[in-house]
Amino acid sequence: MLHGGFGTRLRPLTHTGPKQLIRVAGKPVSQWALEDLRDAGIHEVAVVLGELGPERVVEYYGDGSRLGLKLTYIYQGYPYGLAHAVYTAKDFVGDEPFVVYLGDNVLTEGIGEYVRRFEESGADAMVLLAKVPNPQRFGVAKFDEKGRLVGLVEKPKLPPSDYALVGIYFFRPPHIFRAIETLKPSWRGELEITDAIQKLIDWGLRVEYAIVRGWWKDTGTPKDILEANRLLLDYKYPGTIIKGMVEDDARIEGRVYVDEGAVIRSGSVVRGPAYIGRNTIIGSNTYVGPYTSIGYNCRLVNVEIENSVIMDNVTLEDIGERITGSLIGSNVRIRRRNTRPKGIRFIIGEHAVIEW
């Protein structure tokens, strides 16, 4: 699993840590990916780390045993591209077929079906594709008149199709590593995985594709994070689960997950789908609306919030106006002291304090 990159489109949230650790629907994005690998029958995983907060990844996941995985950490260092990141795992994978899973991807239906398809196919490589409205943001597939995959283009100005690479790849050694060894940096200064796969196609090797079922999301921007949060709350939490405490006269409406140690105080309303993290306090006169995920050890008092993602150790008090469509980083404190015009939207990095 690739856990690198600078996360520039998610700054300031990523100034102090990797984007894959942003918690959506109760878990870091990369944890959803790791659990997908596990559920597909893959239990030995190399996590390729970049320069941005690698120690935080190791601290959070450890040896992987709590997720039912055996994790090995590989330090890529500076992000010289996806192909370079894949090459760093050459010794780890040896002669075994392997999956490359970008840790900022969310795939609701999982990869189990595609793992089986690849194992049975005997193909040298397989890529997953999804139809998207903005293919110029992604690596894009090119097909011939018979629908065969004949090329891949990275972030083209004029896309040859509207089918984007999902960020999950299947390979059999040694061909992919030989292809990477022949690469030169692209115009972006990176070794592109699309160029490596194009080499396999040009060499006449068997490269197949599958179009994913269900929803897929690349969580590269604040908008993507919010959409992934909505997606996961809808698909992964089919009913209400109360592990914490809901006091008398507190209202739980719809599908709400209240984690261990969390307390929903009297006089508050939580309307799902929503996730309330471990040891979080939802105080009186507080409304938590649909598609909101609140992290661990948070405190909300006299607040209205919906369609937002709140990280860990956040305090929101006496805001007065409804917060919506917001991302708030860890260890942030927001408190209103004076009246302000209505309508608030936040994208706030870690350790901020905002008072007005």
C-alpha positions in Angstrom: 0.0 0.0 0.0 1.4 3.4 -1.0 1.3 6.0 1.9 3.4 8.8 0.5 2.9 12.1 -1.3 2.8 15.7 0.0 -1.0 16.1 0.0 -0.7 19.7 -1.3 -4.4 19.9 -2.3 -5.4 19.2 1.3 -3.3 21.8 3.0 -3.4 23.0 5.7 -4.7 19.7 7.0 -1.6 17.9 5.6 1.1 20.3 6.9 1.8 18.1 9.8 0.8 14.6 8.7 0.0 12.4 5.7 -3.4 12.8 4.0 -4.1 9.1 4.3 -4.5 9.5 8.1 -7.4 11.9 7.8 -10.2 10.1 9.5 -13.4 9.7 7.5 -16.5 7.9 8.8 -14.5 7.0 11.9 -11.3 5.6 10.4 -8.3 7.0 8.6 -8.6 6.7 4.8 -5.7 4.3 4.6 -7.3 2.0 7.2 -10.3 1.5 4.9 -7.8 0.5 2.2 -5.9 -1.9 4.6 -9.2 -3.5 5.7 -10.1 -4.0 2.1 -6.9 -5.8 1.4 -7.4 -8.0 4.4 -11.0 -8.8 3.5 -9.7 -9.8 0.0 -7.5 -12.4 1.6 -4.2 -10.4 1.6 -2.6 -10.4 5.0 1.1 -9.4 4.3 1.3 -5.8 3.3 4.2 -3.5 2.7 3.4 0.1 3.5 5.5 2.5 1.4 6.1 5.7 3.4 7.0 9.1 2.1 8.7 12.1 3.8 5.6 13.6 5.4 5.0 12.2 8.9 6.1 8.6 8.3 6.5 8.1 12.1 2.8 8.9 12.6 1.8 6.1 10.2 4.0 3.6 12.1 2.7 4.8 15.4 -0.9 4.4 14.4 -0.7 1.0 12.7 2.2 -0.7 14.5 2.8 -4.2 13.3 -0.8 -4.4 11.9 -1.9 -7.2 14.2 -4.9 -5.3 15.5 -6.2 -5.3 12.0 -5.4 -8.9 11.3 -2.4 -7.9 9.1 1.4 -8.3 9.1 2.8 -4.9 8.1 6.3 -4.2 6.7 7.3 -0.5 6.4 9.4 0.7 3.4 10.7 4.2 3.4 10.5 5.8 -0.1 11.6 9.2 1.1 11.1 11.9 -1.5 8.1 11.1 -3.8 9.7 10.3 -7.1 6.5 8.9 -8.4 4.2 5.9 -8.1 6.5 3.7 -10.2 9.4 4.5 -8.0 7.3 3.7 -4.9 6.4 0.3 -6.4 10.0 -0.4 -7.2 11.0 0.1 -3.5 8.9 -3.0 -2.7 10.7 -5.3 -5.2 12.5 -7.3 -2.6 9.3 -7.5 -0.4 7.2 -9.1 -3.2 9.8 -11.4 -4.6 8.3 -13.7 -7.2 4.8 -13.4 -5.9 1.9 -11.7 -7.7 1.0 -8.5 -5.8 -1.5 -5.7 -5.5 -0.6 -2.0 -5.5 -3.2 0.0 -3.5 -3.0 3.8 -3.2 -3.8 4.6 0.4 -6.0 7.6 -0.4 -8.6 5.5 -2.4 -12.0 4.5 -1.2 -13.7 1.6 -3.0 -17.0 0.7 -1.4 -17.4 -2.8 -3.1 -13.9 -3.8 -2.3 -11.3 -5.6 -4.4 -12.0 -9.2 -3.5 -13.7 -9.9 -6.9 -10.7 -8.4 -8.8 -8.1 -10.3 -6.8 -9.8 -13.6 -7.8 -10.1 -12.5 -11.4 -6.4 -11.6 -11.6 -5.3 -14.9 -10.0 -7.4 -16.9 -12.5 -6.5 -14.9 -15.5 -2.8 -15.5 -15.8 -2.4 -11.9 -17.0 0.9 -10.0 -16.5 -1.0 -7.0 -15.1 -4.5 -5.7 -14.5 -5.7 -2.2 -13.9 -9.0 -1.0 -12.4 -10.9 1.7 -14.1 -13.9 3.9 -13.3 -15.9 6.3 -15.4 -15.4 9.9 -14.2 -16.6 13.3 -15.3 -13.2 14.9 -15.1 -10.6 12.4 -16.5 -8.0 15.1 -17.0 -7.3 14.8 -13.2 -6.2 11.1 -13.5 -4.4 8.6 -15.5 -6.7 7.7 -18.4 -7.2 4.5 -20.4 -7.1 4.4 -24.2 -8.9 1.7 -26.1 -9.0 0.5 -29.7 -12.1 0.0 -31.7 -12.6 -3.5 -30.2 -12.5 -2.2 -26.7 -9.0 -3.5 -25.9 -6.7 -1.5 -23.7 -3.9 -0.1 -25.8 -2.6 2.8 -23.8 -2.5 4.8 -20.6 -2.0 8.6 -20.4 -1.2 10.5 -17.1 -3.4 13.6 -16.5 -3.9 14.4 -20.2 -5.2 17.8 -21.4 -7.3 15.9 -24.0 -8.3 12.6 -22.5 -8.7 9.7 -24.9 -11.6 8.3 -22.8 -13.5 9.1 -19.6 -12.2 6.0 -17.9 -9.7 6.8 -15.1 -7.3 4.6 -13.4 -8.6 3.9 -9.9 -5.2 3.6 -8.2 -5.3 -0.1 -7.6 -3.0 -2.3 -9.8 -2.3 -6.0 -10.1 1.1 -7.2 -11.2 3.2 -10.4 -11.7 7.0 -10.0 -11.4 9.4 -9.6 -13.0 8.1 -7.7 -15.9 6.8 -4.6 -14.1 10.1 -4.1 -12.4 12.0 -4.4 -15.7 9.6 -1.8 -17.1 10.3 0.6 -14.2 14.0 0.2 -14.7 13.7 1.6 -18.2 11.7 4.7 -17.3 12.8 8.3 -17.4 11.1 11.1 -15.4 7.9 12.6 -16.9 7.2 16.3 -17.3 6.2 16.2 -13.7 9.6 15.0 -12.7 8.2 11.6 -11.6 8.5 8.0 -12.7 4.9 7.3 -13.8 3.2 4.0 -13.2 1.2 4.7 -16.3 4.4 4.8 -18.3 5.5 1.5 -16.8 2.2 -0.2 -17.7 2.5 1.3 -21.2 5.8 -0.5 -21.5 4.1 -3.8 -20.7 1.5 -3.2 -23.4 4.2 -2.2 -25.9 6.2 -5.3 -25.2 3.2 -7.4 -26.1 2.5 -8.6 -22.5 -1.0 -9.3 -21.3 -2.5 -6.3 -19.6 -6.2 -6.6 -18.7 -8.6 -4.2 -17.1 -11.8 -4.3 -15.1 -14.4 -1.5 -14.5 -15.2 -1.2 -10.8 -18.7 -1.7 -9.5 -20.1 0.7 -6.9 -18.5 3.9 -5.8 -14.9 4.9 -5.9 -13.3 8.0 -4.6 -9.8 9.5 -4.7 -9.6 11.6 -1.6 -7.2 14.2 -2.9 -9.2 17.4 -2.1 -11.4 18.7 0.7 -14.4 18.2 -1.5 -13.3 14.6 -2.1 -12.9 14.0 1.6 -16.4 15.2 2.3 -17.8 13.1 -0.5 -15.9 10.0 0.7 -17.3 10.6 4.2 -20.8 10.7 2.9 -20.2 7.6 0.8 -18.8 5.5 3.7 -21.4 6.6 6.2 -24.0 5.4 3.7 -22.4 2.1 2.8 -20.6 0.9 5.9 -23.0 1.8 8.7 -26.4 0.1 7.9 -27.9 0.7 11.3 -27.6 2.5 14.6 -24.9 1.2 16.9 -24.5 2.6 20.5 -21.4 1.6 22.3 -21.2 4.8 24.4 -23.9 6.5 26.5 -27.0 8.4 25.4 -28.5 10.3 28.2 -32.3 10.7 28.8 -33.8 13.5 26.6 -31.0 13.2 24.0 -32.3 12.3 20.6 -30.7 9.8 18.2 -32.4 9.9 14.8 -31.5 7.7 11.8 -28.2 5.7 11.4 -25.8 6.8 14.1 -22.6 5.1 15.4 -21.7 6.2 18.9 -18.3 4.8 19.7 -17.0 3.6 23.1 -16.7 6.2 25.8 -18.7 8.8 23.8 -21.5 10.6 25.6 -24.6 12.2 24.0 -25.9 14.7 26.6 -29.5 15.6 27.3 -30.8 18.3 25.1 -28.8 17.3 22.1 -29.8 15.9 18.8 -27.7 13.6 16.6 -29.3 12.9 13.2 -27.7 10.2 11.0 -26.0 9.0 9.1 -23.3 10.2 11.5 -20.3 8.9 13.4 -19.4 10.0 17.0 -15.9 9.1 17.9 -14.5 7.5 21.0 -14.6 9.6 24.2 -16.3 12.5 22.5 -18.8 14.6 24.4 -21.8 16.0 22.5 -23.1 18.6 25.0 -26.5 20.2 25.5 -28.0 22.5 22.9 -26.0 20.7 20.2 -27.2 19.5 16.9 -25.1 17.0 14.8 -26.7 16.6 11.4 -26.4 14.1 8.6 -23.1 13.1 7.0 -21.0 14.3 9.9 -18.0 12.4 11.4 -16.6 13.5 14.6 -13.2 12.1 15.8 -11.9 10.9 19.2 -11.8 13.0 22.4 -13.8 15.9 21.0 -16.2 18.3 22.8 -19.1 20.1 21.2 -21.4 22.4 23.2 -24.1 24.7 21.9 -23.1 23.9 18.3 -24.9 23.1 15.1 -22.9 21.1 12.5 -23.7 18.9 9.5 -22.0 17.5 6.4 -18.6 17.9 8.0 -15.5 15.9 9.1 -14.0 16.8 12.5 -10.6 15.2 13.5 -9.5 14.3 17.0 -9.2 16.5 20.1 -11.4 19.3 18.7 -13.4 21.7 20.9 -16.3 23.6 19.4 -18.2 25.9 21.8 -21.0 28.4 21.4 -20.5 28.9 17.7 -24.0 30.3 17.3 -24.3 29.6 13.6 -24.5 26.3 11.8 -21.2 24.8 10.5 -21.6 22.9 7.2 -19.3 21.5 4.6 -16.2 21.8 6.8 -13.0 20.0 7.5 -11.4 20.7 10.9 -8.0 19.3 11.8 -6.9 17.8 15.1 -6.4 19.8 18.3 -8.4 22.7 17.0 -10.5 24.9 19.4 -13.2 27.2 18.0 -15.2 29.4 20.3 -17.5 32.3 19.6 -17.3 35.4 21.8 -19.2 37.9 19.7 -22.0 37.8 17.1 -21.0 37.4 13.4 -22.9 37.1 10.1 -24.6 33.8 9.4 -22.9 31.1 7.3 -19.6 29.5 8.3 -17.4 27.1 6.4 -14.0 25.9 7.7 -11.0 24.1 6.4 -8.6 24.3 9.4 -5.3 22.6 10.1 -4.1 21.1 13.3 -3.5 23.0 16.6 -5.5 26.1 15.6 -7.4 28.3 18.0 -10.2 30.5 16.7 -12.2 32.9 18.8 -14.4 35.8 17.8 
